[in-house]
Amino acid sequence: MKLATLIKKAESSDVHAQNELGVAYYAGKEGLEEDKKEAFRWFMLAAKKGWAAAQTNVGIAFYFGHGVEQNFEEAFKWWKKAARQGLDQAEYHIGVMYDKGVAVKRNRRTAFRYFMKAAKQGFVPAQDVVGRSYWKKSNYAEAFKWCLLAAKAGMAGSQYALGEMYAEGYGVEKDTIKSFHWYLKAALQEYVKAYYDVGWNYYYGKGVERNFQESRKWFLKAAQNGEQDALYHLGVIYLYGLGTRKNYKKAYAYISEAAATDPDDAETISALGWLYEKGKGVRRDYSMALKYYQRAAEYQDAFAYYRLGYLYDYGKGVLQDFTQAFGYYLKSAKLGNAKAMFNLACHYKNEEKGKADYAKAVKWFIKSFEKEEDSHTASLIGELYENGGPKLKPDLKEAEKWYEIAKNEKALERVRAKMNQTI
């Protein structure tokens, strides 16, 4: 409609035209300069005649103080008028006021009832709220239904929720590709929570081809918004040079910041201890390494236990103590750390360390091998079976098997010669 025609109709008391002219003034459209006061005047003319859309716009003007003094009670009054006529946007705004307790006593049930009314009429922001409300209540079937509608219409919060549902299999089969798809859509709309998840998926190659450069980009965005786990992963990326050059100073900077952000995160604290132990990005300091490992050990962190075992085993920053080392290795091994399993087996194999028990040595070497297949470990198992020792009888067949696994031709030749001598 041309502006001249719109003004003529509005001045002739056409409520639809009055509301549309108000919208034009409000947004500065149709060649008009933005004028919130004039917009409010036209909205009010139509609203007083019962035009629901105009009543909703009057409510918006009062709520935000656009063209009129801010007044939440008046906003509620006009939205209630429009809601009684079934206008979805007004129902949504009434829901917001009940949800926040603005101009009315807070009532989440009443809020949800209004949100649902608006959602059923197809009002997208209401569908977003309803979907995420069901998500919080763990009603994933309903959450998925409503979030999908809102996500397809571009609501970032629902897009993120769908990413979570597909990632965890809540209300739908797990699907990493679909999960990444929705996380990325949310992130591209600057939905901050999604930044880390997009980075994580690129980092591990979940639902998308592994790409450390993309991962670093998204982790950086997440870190700039206070995401502790993103700081840690950035540190790891620079520590190992994943998709970029190694930079130990940056690794230390990010990991130490992550530890300061969340001093109870055992993985981060352990990593900081390792940087101090190895002198990566910071001066080597065994006392600081010990401090961080001990703090992480309070949370039963397997890596921290393993490194504490190592420090005591070799007397790094502490008095050498095989008993302490053995205890920490055992704790770490029981939590699944393959290197601790290996070192524990070495303790059982080494009589000088007071734990000579070759049967247990074999047991832990095998457990370590099952975690990290390594020819050296396989050869050590073969050696123990070949020679026997405390609590383990020689078993040339087993020795042969493990030497074959290790592809240790020299040892195989030796053990087979022994086997021929016993026939």
C-alpha positions in Angstrom: 0.0 0.0 0.0 1.4 3.4 -1.0 2.1 5.8 1.9 -0.4 8.4 0.8 -3.2 5.8 0.6 -2.1 4.3 4.0 -2.3 7.8 5.7 -5.7 8.5 4.1 -7.1 5.2 5.3 -5.6 5.7 8.8 -7.1 9.2 9.0 -10.4 7.7 8.0 -10.4 5.5 11.1 -9.4 2.3 9.3 -7.9 0.3 12.3 -5.8 -1.9 10.1 -4.3 1.1 8.4 -3.8 2.9 11.7 -1.8 0.0 13.0 0.2 -0.4 9.8 1.0 3.3 9.8 2.2 2.9 13.4 4.5 0.1 12.3 5.9 2.3 9.6 6.7 5.1 12.0 8.0 2.6 14.6 10.5 1.0 12.2 11.2 4.0 9.9 9.7 2.4 6.9 7.7 3.4 3.8 9.8 6.6 3.5 9.0 7.8 7.0 11.6 8.8 9.6 11.5 6.7 12.7 9.2 8.3 15.3 8.2 6.1 18.3 5.9 8.7 19.7 3.9 9.0 16.5 3.9 5.3 16.2 2.4 5.0 19.6 -0.3 7.5 18.8 -1.5 5.5 15.8 -1.2 2.2 17.7 -3.4 3.6 20.5 -6.0 4.8 18.1 -6.5 1.3 16.7 -6.0 -0.4 20.0 -8.9 1.5 21.7 -11.2 0.3 18.9 -10.3 -3.3 19.8 -7.7 -4.1 17.0 -5.7 -7.0 18.6 -2.5 -6.4 16.6 -2.5 -2.7 17.7 -3.2 -3.7 21.3 -0.1 -5.9 21.2 2.0 -3.1 19.8 0.7 -0.7 22.5 1.8 -3.4 25.0 5.3 -3.5 23.4 5.6 0.3 23.5 4.7 0.4 27.2 7.0 -2.5 28.0 10.1 -1.0 26.4 9.2 2.6 26.9 9.1 3.3 23.2 7.2 6.6 22.5 5.7 6.5 25.9 6.9 6.3 29.5 7.7 2.7 30.4 4.9 1.0 32.3 4.8 -2.7 32.8 1.3 -2.7 34.3 -0.1 -1.0 31.1 1.9 -3.4 28.9 0.3 -6.3 30.7 -3.2 -4.7 30.5 -3.0 -4.3 26.7 -1.4 -7.6 26.0 -4.2 -9.3 28.1 -6.8 -7.5 25.9 -5.1 -8.9 22.7 -4.6 -12.3 24.2 -8.3 -12.6 25.0 -8.8 -12.2 21.2 -6.4 -15.1 20.7 -3.5 -13.2 19.3 -0.5 -15.5 19.5 2.2 -12.8 20.0 0.2 -11.2 22.9 -0.2 -14.7 24.5 3.6 -15.1 24.3 4.2 -11.8 26.0 1.8 -12.5 28.8 3.7 -15.8 29.2 6.9 -13.9 29.5 5.5 -11.6 32.2 4.2 -14.5 34.3 7.5 -16.3 33.8 9.5 -13.3 35.0 7.0 -12.0 37.6 6.8 -8.6 35.9 3.7 -6.6 36.8 2.1 -9.8 38.0 2.9 -12.5 40.6 5.3 -15.0 39.2 3.5 -18.2 38.1 5.4 -20.6 35.9 2.4 -22.8 35.3 0.3 -19.9 34.0 3.3 -18.8 31.9 3.6 -22.2 30.3 -0.1 -22.2 29.6 0.2 -19.0 27.6 3.3 -20.1 25.9 1.6 -23.3 24.8 -1.4 -21.3 23.4 0.9 -19.2 21.3 3.0 -22.2 20.2 -0.1 -24.1 19.0 -0.9 -21.2 16.8 2.6 -21.4 15.3 4.3 -18.5 17.1 7.9 -19.5 16.8 9.4 -17.9 19.9 6.7 -19.6 21.9 7.5 -22.9 20.3 11.1 -22.4 21.2 10.2 -21.7 24.9 7.8 -24.7 25.0 10.4 -27.1 23.5 13.2 -26.0 25.8 10.8 -26.2 28.8 10.0 -29.8 28.0 13.8 -30.4 27.6 14.4 -29.1 31.1 11.7 -31.4 32.4 13.3 -34.4 30.5 10.2 -34.9 28.4 12.4 -35.4 25.3 9.6 -36.6 23.0 7.7 -33.3 23.4 10.9 -31.3 23.5 12.0 -32.7 20.2 8.7 -32.0 18.5 8.6 -28.4 19.5 12.3 -27.6 19.2 12.3 -29.0 15.7 9.6 -26.6 14.7 11.4 -23.7 16.3 14.8 -24.8 15.0 13.6 -25.0 11.4 12.3 -21.4 11.8 15.7 -20.3 12.9 15.6 -20.2 16.7 19.2 -20.7 17.9 18.2 -22.0 21.4 16.1 -24.8 19.9 18.8 -25.6 17.3 21.3 -26.1 20.1 18.8 -28.2 22.1 18.4 -30.5 19.0 22.2 -30.8 18.8 22.2 -32.0 22.4 19.3 -34.4 21.8 21.0 -36.0 18.8 24.4 -36.1 20.6 23.0 -37.9 23.6 20.1 -39.8 22.1 17.5 -38.0 24.1 14.1 -38.6 22.5 15.7 -39.6 19.2 18.4 -42.0 18.0 22.0 -40.8 18.4 23.2 -39.2 15.2 26.5 -37.2 15.3 26.0 -35.8 11.9 22.6 -34.3 12.7 24.0 -33.2 16.1 26.8 -31.3 14.5 24.4 -29.8 11.9 22.3 -28.2 14.6 25.2 -27.2 16.8 26.7 -25.4 13.8 23.5 -23.6 12.9 23.2 -22.3 16.5 26.8 -21.3 16.6 26.5 -19.4 13.3 23.8 -17.4 14.9 26.2 -16.6 17.7 24.6 -18.8 20.3 27.5 -18.9 22.7 26.8 -22.3 24.2 27.2 -23.9 20.8 30.7 -22.6 20.2 32.4 -25.2 22.4 30.3 -28.1 21.0 31.2 -27.2 17.4 34.9 -27.0 18.4 34.6 -30.3 20.2 33.1 -32.0 17.2 35.8 -30.7 14.9 38.5 -31.7 17.4 37.3 -35.3 17.7 35.8 -35.7 14.2 32.3 -36.4 15.4 29.7 -35.8 12.7 32.2 -33.9 10.6 35.7 -34.5 9.2 38.3 -33.8 11.8 39.7 -30.4 11.5 42.0 -28.9 14.2 42.1 -25.5 12.5 38.3 -25.2 12.6 38.3 -26.6 16.1 40.8 -24.0 17.3 38.7 -21.2 15.8 35.5 -22.3 17.6 37.3 -23.1 20.9 38.8 -19.6 20.8 35.3 -18.1 20.4 34.1 -20.2 23.3 37.1 -19.3 25.4 36.5 -15.6 24.8 33.1 -16.2 26.3 34.4 -17.9 29.5 34.2 -21.6 28.5 36.8 -23.3 30.7 36.9 -26.6 28.7 37.7 -24.5 25.5 40.7 -23.0 27.3 41.9 -26.5 28.2 41.5 -27.8 24.6 43.3 -24.7 23.2 46.2 -25.5 25.5 46.3 -29.1 24.2 46.2 -27.9 20.6 49.2 -25.7 21.1 51.0 -28.3 23.3 50.9 -30.9 20.6 50.8 -28.6 17.5 47.4 -29.8 16.3 46.7 -27.9 13.1 49.2 -25.3 14.1 52.8 -24.9 15.3 53.6 -26.1 18.8 53.7 -23.2 21.2 54.4 -24.2 24.7 54.0 -20.7 26.1 50.5 -20.5 24.7 49.8 -24.0 25.9 50.8 -23.0 29.4 48.8 -19.7 29.2 45.6 -21.4 28.2 45.9 -24.4 30.5 46.8 -22.3 33.5 43.9 -19.9 32.8 41.6 -23.0 32.5 42.8 -24.2 35.9 42.2 -20.8 37.4 38.7 -20.7 35.9 37.8 -24.1 37.3 40.3 -25.2 40.0 38.3 -28.4 40.6 38.7 -29.7 37.0 41.1 -32.7 37.6 42.1 -33.1 33.9 43.1 -29.5 33.6 45.0 -29.5 36.9 46.9 -32.7 35.9 47.8 -31.1 32.6 49.2 -28.0 34.4 51.2 -30.3 36.7 52.7 -32.0 33.6 53.7 -28.7 32.1 55.6 -27.9 35.3 57.1 -31.3 35.5 58.4 -31.2 31.9 59.2 -27.4 31.8 56.9 -26.8 28.8 56.1 -23.1 28.5 57.2 -22.5 32.1 60.3 -23.1 34.1 60.5 -26.8 35.3 59.4 -27.0 38.9 58.8 -30.4 40.4 57.3 -28.9 43.6 54.6 -27.2 41.5 54.1 -30.4 39.5 53.7 -32.3 42.8 51.2 -29.7 44.1 48.9 -29.9 41.0 49.1 -33.7 40.8 48.2 -34.0 44.4 45.3 -31.7 44.0 44.0 -33.7 40.9 44.6 -36.9 42.8 42.0 -35.7 45.3 39.5 -36.2 42.5 40.8 -39.7 41.7 42.4 -38.6 38.5 44.2 -41.5 36.8 46.9 -39.5 35.1 47.7 -37.6 38.3 48.1 -40.8 40.2 50.4 -42.1 37.4 52.6 -39.0 37.4 52.8 -39.0 41.2 54.0 -42.6 41.0 56.6 -41.6 38.5 57.9 -38.7 40.7 58.3 -41.1 43.7 59.7 -43.9 41.5 62.6 -41.7 40.2 62.9 -39.2 43.1 61.9 -36.2 41.1 61.2 -33.3 43.5 60.6 -35.8 46.3 62.7 -38.5 48.1 62.7 -41.7 46.1 60.1 -44.0 47.6 59.2 -47.2 45.8 56.3 -48.0 48.1 54.7 -44.7 47.4 55.3 -45.1 43.7 53.8 -48.6 43.7 50.7 -47.3 45.6 50.1 -44.5 43.1 50.7 -46.8 40.1 48.2 -49.3 41.5 45.5 -46.6 41.9 46.1 -45.3 38.4 46.2 -48.8 36.9 42.9 -49.7 38.5 41.4 -46.6 36.8 42.6 -47.8 33.4 45.9 -45.9 32.8 47.9 -48.1 30.5 51.3 -46.5 31.3 50.6 -47.0 35.0 49.8 -50.6 34.3 53.1 -51.0 32.6 55.1 -49.4 35.4 53.2 -51.4 38.0 54.2 -54.6 36.1 57.8 -53.4 36.1 57.6 -53.1 39.9 56.4 -56.6 40.2 59.2 -57.7 37.9 62.0 -55.8 39.8 63.1 -57.5 43.0 65.0 -54.4 44.1 61.7 -52.6 44.4 60.4 -55.2 46.8 57.4 -56.5 44.9 58.8 -59.5 43.0 55.8 -61.4 41.7 56.2 -62.4 38.0 52.6 -63.7 37.8 51.3 -60.3 38.7 53.9 -58.7 36.4 52.5 -60.7 33.5 48.9 -59.8 34.5 49.6 -56.1 34.4 51.8 -56.2 31.3 48.9 -58.0 29.5 46.4 -55.4 30.7 48.7 -52.6 29.5 49.1 -54.3 26.1 45.4 -54.6 25.8 45.1 -50.9 26.2 48.1 -49.9 24.1 49.4 -52.6 21.8 53.2 -52.3 22.0 55.8 -54.8 20.7 58.2 -54.0 23.6 55.5 -54.9 26.2 54.7 -58.1 24.2 58.5 -59.0 24.3 58.6 -58.5 28.1 55.7 -60.8 28.6 57.4 -63.4 26.4 60.6 -63.0 28.4 58.8 -63.6 31.7 57.2 -66.7 30.4 60.4 -67.9 28.8 62.5 -67.7 32.0 59.9 -67.8 34.8 60.7 -66.4 38.2 59.0 -65.6 41.5 55.5 -67.1 41.4 55.6 -67.9 37.7 56.8 -71.1 36.1 58.4 -71.0 32.7 56.0 -71.6 29.8 57.7 -71.8 26.5 54.4 -72.1 24.5 53.2 -68.8 26.0 56.6 -67.2 25.5 56.5 -68.2 21.8 53.0 -66.7 21.4 54.0 -63.4 22.8 57.3 -63.2 20.9 55.2 -63.9 17.7 52.9 -61.0 18.7 56.0 -58.8 19.2 57.5 -60.0 15.9 60.7 -60.6 17.9 62.5 -63.0 15.5 65.7 -63.4 17.6 63.7 -64.3 20.7 61.5 -66.7 18.7 64.5 -68.5 17.4 65.9 -68.8 20.9 62.7 -70.1 22.5 62.0 -72.5 19.7 65.5 -73.9 20.1 64.7 -74.5 23.8 61.4 -76.1 22.9 63.2 -78.5 20.5 65.6 -79.5 23.3 62.7 -80.5 25.6 61.0 -82.8 23.1 
